[in-house]
């Protein structure tokens, strides 16, 4: 696998989880439909599992193919951007009950 393909995996998973999180959060904020909040919670659960699975796969691939370890670490770094965003969105979502 080429370096740009590895980094594109990280970008794709990051973009998918980020976009779905935005849809859930802003969908709820705009429409007040509870399903957005419910699916946002499910996204936290399954998105975390997906990100961990991809991160583990990239770590193993980087260990096995040492020449590709830099690209794998860059892709993992992109995936890790989702962590503070997910925490922020969870805090916002949990504090919406008081509004």
C-alpha positions in Angstrom: 0.0 0.0 0.0 1.3 3.5 -0.9 1.8 6.2 1.7 -1.0 8.4 0.3 -3.4 5.5 0.4 -2.6 5.0 4.1 -3.1 8.6 4.9 -6.3 8.7 2.8 -7.7 5.9 5.1 -7.2 8.1 8.1 -8.7 11.1 6.3 -11.7 9.1 5.2 -12.5 7.7 8.6 -11.9 11.1 10.2 -14.2 12.8 7.7 -16.9 10.3 8.0 -17.1 10.4 11.8 -16.7 14.2 11.9 -19.5 14.7 9.3 -21.9 12.3 11.0 -21.2 14.0 14.4 -21.9 17.4 12.9 -25.1 16.1 11.4 -26.3 14.7 14.7 -25.3 17.7 16.8 -26.6 20.4 14.5 -29.6 18.4 13.4 -30.7 18.2 17.0 -29.8 21.9 17.7 -31.8 23.1 14.7 -34.8 20.7 14.8 -35.0 19.5 18.4 -35.8 16.0 17.1 -34.7 13.5 19.8 -33.6 11.0 17.2 -30.6 13.1 16.3 -29.4 13.0 19.9 -30.0 9.2 20.1 -28.1 8.5 16.9 -25.4 10.9 18.1 -24.9 8.7 21.2 -24.8 5.6 19.0 -22.2 7.4 16.8 -20.1 7.9 19.9 -20.2 4.2 20.7 -19.7 2.8 17.2 -17.5 5.6 16.0 -15.1 5.0 19.0 -15.0 1.3 18.1 -14.4 2.1 14.4 -11.6 4.5 15.2 -10.0 2.1 17.6 -10.2 -0.7 15.1 -8.7 1.3 12.3 -6.0 2.7 14.7 -5.1 -0.8 15.8 -4.9 -2.0 12.2 -2.7 0.9 11.2 -0.4 0.3 14.2 0.0 -3.4 13.3 0.5 -2.5 9.6 3.2 0.1 10.6 5.0 -2.4 12.9 5.0 -5.1 10.2 6.0 -2.8 7.4 8.5 -0.4 9.1 8.9 1.6 5.9 5.3 2.6 6.1 5.3 3.5 9.8 5.5 7.3 9.2 2.4 7.2 7.0 0.6 5.1 9.5 1.4 7.4 12.3 0.2 10.4 10.3 -3.1 8.6 9.6 -3.5 7.7 13.3 -2.8 11.4 14.1 -5.7 12.4 11.8 -8.0 9.9 13.6 -7.0 11.3 17.0 -8.4 14.7 16.1 -11.8 13.2 16.5 -11.2 12.6 20.2 -11.4 16.2 21.5 -14.2 17.0 19.0 -16.2 14.0 20.3 -15.7 15.1 23.9 -16.7 18.7 23.0 -19.9 17.5 21.2 -20.7 15.1 24.1 -20.4 18.0 26.6 -22.6 20.2 24.5 -25.1 17.4 24.0 -25.3 16.6 27.7 -25.7 20.3 28.7 -28.6 20.8 26.3 -31.0 19.3 28.7 -30.8 22.4 30.8 -31.8 24.7 28.0 
